[in-house]
Amino acid sequence: MTSCVPRISSHAEGRWLVRSADSTLDPAGAWLDAKEIHRHGLDGDEARYHRPSDTVLVRKDDTLVTVISLENAKYSVHAAVAHLRGGQS
């Protein structure tokens, strides 16, 4: 897990604006606040769940490449964040 803020792609920035329920942060702030998740089945080097925005942020190499709304995420992502949401998926 990296504590540095990755570069934010234009795609991730756009997805954040559309999918985030938290208008007080940007993707970089959300990344630092988010918790790493495992066994998520996403194509990326690291994924983190940001509870206030209810999103999953995905990093490939040194770039945040997308932001996924948990509401629309696949089952494996729900399972990966369930323990962070008190067992709720």
N, CA, C and O of each residue as an XYZ file, in Angstrom:
356
protein
N       0.855     -1.175      0.000
C       0.000      0.000      0.000
C       0.899      1.236      0.000
O       1.878      1.323      0.742
N       0.538      2.164     -0.839
C       1.323      3.386     -0.905
C       0.606      4.514     -0.170
O      -0.610      4.664     -0.290
N       1.356      5.300      0.587
C       0.752      6.423      1.300
C       0.817      7.699      0.465
O       0.270      8.727      0.863
N       1.480      7.639     -0.688
C       1.570      8.794     -1.579
C       0.300      8.904     -2.408
O      -0.382      7.911     -2.661
N       0.002     10.104     -2.817
C      -1.153     10.319     -3.683
C      -0.734     10.016     -5.117
O       0.225     10.605     -5.616
N      -1.436      9.111     -5.780
C      -1.100      8.835     -7.180
C      -1.533      9.994     -8.077
O      -2.334     10.843     -7.686
N      -0.988     10.002     -9.276
C      -1.449     10.952    -10.290
C      -2.918     10.632    -10.567
O      -3.297      9.461    -10.566
N      -3.741     11.630    -10.801
C      -5.169     11.423    -11.030
C      -5.433     11.559    -12.524
O      -5.205     12.621    -13.102
N      -5.915     10.487    -13.152
C      -6.232     10.564    -14.582
C      -7.473     11.416    -14.794
O      -8.276     11.604    -13.880
N      -7.622     11.923    -15.997
C      -8.816     12.720    -16.303
C     -10.070     11.851    -16.206
O     -11.133     12.332    -15.816
N      -9.943     10.576    -16.558
C     -11.081      9.665    -16.434
C     -11.503      9.534    -14.967
O     -12.688      9.628    -14.647
N     -10.531      9.317    -14.081
C     -10.846      9.177    -12.654
C     -11.450     10.467    -12.105
O     -12.385     10.421    -11.306
N     -10.933     11.593    -12.518
C     -11.483     12.880    -12.073
C     -12.951     13.006    -12.500
O     -13.799     13.430    -11.714
N     -13.232     12.644    -13.721
C     -14.605     12.707    -14.213
C     -15.529     11.731    -13.506
O     -16.669     12.064    -13.182
N     -15.032     10.524    -13.268
C     -15.844      9.509    -12.565
C     -16.117      9.971    -11.140
O     -17.211      9.751    -10.621
N     -15.135     10.612    -10.496
C     -15.322     11.110     -9.135
C     -16.484     12.109     -9.104
O     -17.359     12.030     -8.241
N     -16.481     13.033    -10.042
C     -17.520     14.061    -10.084
C     -18.914     13.463    -10.275
O     -19.891     13.980     -9.733
N     -19.007     12.385    -11.036
C     -20.290     11.742    -11.312
C     -20.704     10.777    -10.197
O     -21.884     10.703     -9.854
N     -19.754     10.046     -9.636
C     -20.084      8.920     -8.756
C     -19.922      9.176     -7.267
O     -20.427      8.402     -6.454
N     -19.236     10.234     -6.897
C     -18.979     10.469     -5.477
C     -20.176     11.101     -4.787
O     -20.820     12.008     -5.314
N     -20.453     10.599     -3.599
C     -21.504     11.188     -2.762
C     -20.916     12.247     -1.829
O     -21.640     12.830     -1.022
N     -19.605     12.502     -1.934
C     -18.917     13.442     -1.055
C     -18.360     14.601     -1.873
O     -17.323     14.459     -2.521
N     -19.028     15.726     -1.850
C     -18.591     16.870     -2.647
C     -17.537     17.716     -1.938
O     -17.076     18.714     -2.492
N     -17.148     17.333     -0.719
C     -16.178     18.124      0.029
C     -14.730     17.726     -0.258
O     -13.809     18.453      0.114
N     -14.518     16.594     -0.909
C     -13.171     16.106     -1.211
C     -12.967     15.977     -2.706
O     -13.919     15.982     -3.485
N     -11.700     15.862     -3.091
C     -11.347     15.506     -4.452
C     -10.790     14.074     -4.417
O     -10.623     13.515     -3.333
N     -10.505     13.478     -5.564
C     -10.004     12.096     -5.553
C      -8.713     11.906     -4.753
O      -8.523     10.862     -4.128
N      -7.841     12.888     -4.766
C      -6.582     12.772     -4.007
C      -6.855     12.699     -2.513
O      -6.272     11.864     -1.821
N      -7.720     13.546     -2.009
C      -8.080     13.517     -0.598
C      -8.789     12.233     -0.222
O      -8.555     11.673      0.849
N      -9.654     11.773     -1.104
C     -10.366     10.520     -0.856
C      -9.387      9.351     -0.805
O      -9.521      8.467      0.041
N      -8.399      9.343     -1.708
C      -7.396      8.280     -1.733
C      -6.672      8.185     -0.388
O      -6.486      7.091      0.146
N      -6.273      9.315      0.147
C      -5.557      9.319      1.421
C      -6.439      8.876      2.582
O      -5.949      8.284      3.544
N      -7.716      9.154      2.501
C      -8.673      8.811      3.550
C      -9.198      7.376      3.438
O      -9.700      6.816      4.413
N      -9.081      6.791      2.257
C      -9.668      5.468      1.975
C      -8.844      4.328      2.574
O      -7.663      4.484      2.885
N      -9.500      3.186      2.726
C      -8.874      1.967      3.255
C      -8.656      0.971      2.121
O      -9.541      0.746      1.295
N      -7.463      0.378      2.095
C      -7.148     -0.606      1.067
C      -8.054     -1.832      1.206
O      -8.356     -2.279      2.312
N      -8.478     -2.360      0.060
C      -9.273     -3.592      0.055
C      -8.530     -4.654     -0.758
O      -7.700     -4.335     -1.609
N      -8.842     -5.914     -0.483
C      -8.189     -7.044     -1.133
C      -9.240     -7.980     -1.722
O     -10.412     -7.925     -1.349
N      -8.812     -8.833     -2.639
C      -9.690     -9.818     -3.281
C     -10.940     -9.155     -3.881
O     -12.060     -9.646     -3.739
N     -10.706     -8.035     -4.547
C     -11.790     -7.249     -5.131
C     -12.093     -7.621     -6.573
O     -13.162     -7.287     -7.084
N     -11.170     -8.306     -7.236
C     -11.389     -8.732     -8.611
C     -11.312     -7.612     -9.636
O     -11.759     -7.785    -10.769
N     -10.758     -6.477     -9.263
C     -10.635     -5.348    -10.179
C      -9.276     -5.359    -10.859
O      -8.311     -5.892    -10.312
N      -9.194     -4.781    -12.032
C      -7.959     -4.697    -12.787
C      -7.177     -3.469    -12.321
O      -7.374     -2.367    -12.832
N      -6.305     -3.668    -11.361
C      -5.500     -2.576    -10.827
C      -4.494     -3.104     -9.830
O      -4.606     -4.238     -9.365
N      -3.518     -2.291     -9.502
C      -2.490     -2.677     -8.543
C      -2.943     -2.487     -7.103
O      -2.449     -3.154     -6.195
N      -3.890     -1.570     -6.899
C      -4.408     -1.312     -5.552
C      -5.799     -0.715     -5.688
O      -6.072      0.064     -6.601
N      -6.668     -1.092     -4.769
C      -8.004     -0.505     -4.702
C      -8.269     -0.118     -3.260
O      -7.868     -0.817     -2.329
N      -8.947      1.001     -3.089
C      -9.276      1.494     -1.750
C     -10.750      1.889     -1.697
O     -11.302      2.443     -2.648
N     -11.366      1.588     -0.557
C     -12.756      1.972     -0.336
C     -12.812      3.254      0.477
O     -12.202      3.353      1.542
N     -13.543      4.229     -0.029
C     -13.734      5.504      0.654
C     -15.181      5.557      1.134
O     -16.098      5.786      0.345
N     -15.372      5.346      2.417
C     -16.720      5.231      2.978
C     -17.568      6.498      2.835
O     -18.730      6.388      2.446
N     -17.045      7.703      3.132
C     -17.897      8.895      3.023
C     -18.511      9.098      1.635
O     -19.639      9.578      1.520
N     -17.776      8.734      0.586
C     -18.296      8.891     -0.779
C     -18.914      7.596     -1.300
O     -19.552      7.590     -2.353
N     -18.724      6.499     -0.564
C     -19.208      5.174     -0.951
C     -18.676      4.769     -2.324
O     -19.408      4.270     -3.178
N     -17.372      5.003     -2.503
C     -16.720      4.672     -3.765
C     -15.477      3.825     -3.544
O     -14.926      3.767     -2.444
N     -15.051      3.171     -4.616
C     -13.794      2.429     -4.647
C     -12.910      3.119     -5.677
O     -13.314      3.335     -6.819
N     -11.699      3.460     -5.252
C     -10.731      4.134     -6.113
C      -9.689      3.104     -6.534
O      -9.178      2.360     -5.698
N      -9.372      3.058     -7.826
C      -8.485      2.031     -8.365
C      -7.228      2.672     -8.943
O      -7.291      3.593     -9.758
N      -6.071      2.150     -8.489
C      -4.765      2.624     -8.950
C      -4.091      1.556     -9.793
O      -4.086      0.377     -9.441
N      -3.513      1.995    -10.930
C      -2.619      1.171    -11.744
C      -1.303      1.927    -11.827
O      -1.271      3.112    -12.156
N      -0.227      1.231    -11.526
C       1.090      1.871    -11.488
C       1.018      3.105    -10.586
O       0.667      2.989     -9.412
N       1.345      4.276    -11.117
C       1.358      5.485    -10.285
C       0.154      6.388    -10.560
O       0.194      7.583    -10.265
N      -0.919      5.818    -11.124
C      -2.058      6.630    -11.548
C      -3.373      6.080    -11.012
O      -3.641      4.882    -11.103
N      -4.182      6.963    -10.457
C      -5.557      6.617    -10.098
C      -6.328      6.607    -11.405
O      -6.447      7.639    -12.066
N      -6.860      5.433    -11.786
C      -7.429      5.289    -13.127
C      -8.951      5.354    -13.176
O      -9.516      5.714    -14.208
N      -9.627      5.009    -12.074
C     -11.081      5.088    -12.091
C     -11.638      5.151    -10.685
O     -10.952      4.856     -9.706
N     -12.885      5.539    -10.612
C     -13.639      5.596     -9.363
C     -14.947      4.861     -9.618
O     -15.668      5.163    -10.569
N     -15.244      3.890     -8.755
C     -16.432      3.053     -8.918
C     -17.396      3.314     -7.774
O     -17.004      3.287     -6.608
N     -18.631      3.561     -8.098
C     -19.669      3.686     -7.076
C     -19.948      2.300     -6.513
O     -20.189      1.364     -7.275
N     -19.921      2.156     -5.203
C     -20.168      0.847     -4.616
C     -21.552      0.328     -5.005
O     -21.750     -0.877     -5.161
N     -22.482      1.222     -5.157
C     -23.852      0.847     -5.531
C     -23.885      0.033     -6.830
O     -24.719     -0.858     -6.988
N     -22.976      0.345     -7.753
C     -22.958     -0.321     -9.057
C     -21.804     -1.311     -9.220
O     -21.560     -1.796    -10.325
N     -21.105     -1.611     -8.150
C     -19.938     -2.498     -8.224
C     -20.355     -3.965     -8.254
O     -21.444     -4.333     -7.814
N     -19.462     -4.783     -8.783
C     -19.730     -6.224     -8.844
C     -19.626     -6.855     -7.458
O     -19.109     -6.247     -6.521
N     -20.124     -8.075     -7.348
C     -20.218     -8.776     -6.065
C     -18.871     -8.864     -5.345
O     -18.810     -8.674     -4.130
N     -17.794     -9.148     -6.078
C     -16.493     -9.312     -5.424
C     -16.040     -8.021     -4.737
O     -15.343     -8.074     -3.723
N     -16.424     -6.879     -5.272
C     -16.079     -5.599     -4.640
C     -16.907     -5.421     -3.372
O     -16.386     -4.994     -2.341
N     -18.195     -5.745     -3.445
C     -19.041     -5.671     -2.246
C     -18.489     -6.564     -1.139
O     -18.436     -6.164      0.024
N     -18.082     -7.769     -1.508
C     -17.524     -8.699     -0.524
C     -16.232     -8.157      0.076
O     -15.982     -8.332      1.269
N     -15.406     -7.498     -0.743
C     -14.127     -6.965     -0.269
C     -14.297     -5.815      0.715
O     -13.437     -5.609      1.571
N     -15.387     -5.066      0.611
C     -15.566     -3.923      1.509
C     -16.532     -4.220      2.661
O     -16.720     -3.370      3.531
N     -17.138     -5.390      2.682
C     -18.159     -5.696      3.697
C     -17.658     -5.484      5.119
O     -18.383     -4.931      5.946
N     -16.433     -5.911      5.423
C     -15.905     -5.761      6.793
C     -15.693     -4.294      7.164
O     -15.724     -3.946      8.344
N     -15.479     -3.434      6.170
C     -15.294     -2.006      6.438
C     -16.626     -1.285      6.648
O     -16.663     -0.160      7.147
N     -17.709     -1.942      6.265
C     -19.044     -1.366      6.404
C     -19.832     -2.068      7.491
O     -21.062     -2.036      7.487
N     -19.132     -2.702      8.422
C     -19.794     -3.387      9.514
C     -20.530     -4.645      9.093
O     -21.554     -5.000      9.677
N     -20.002     -5.326      8.069
C     -20.603     -6.561      7.597
C     -21.654     -6.363      6.524
O     -22.169     -7.340      5.980
N     -21.984     -5.123      6.208
C     -22.965     -4.844      5.152
C     -22.270     -4.792      3.817
O     -21.162     -4.265      3.714
N     -22.900     -5.327      2.791
C     -22.292     -5.264      1.458
C     -23.064     -4.418      0.506
O     -22.670     -4.275     -0.651
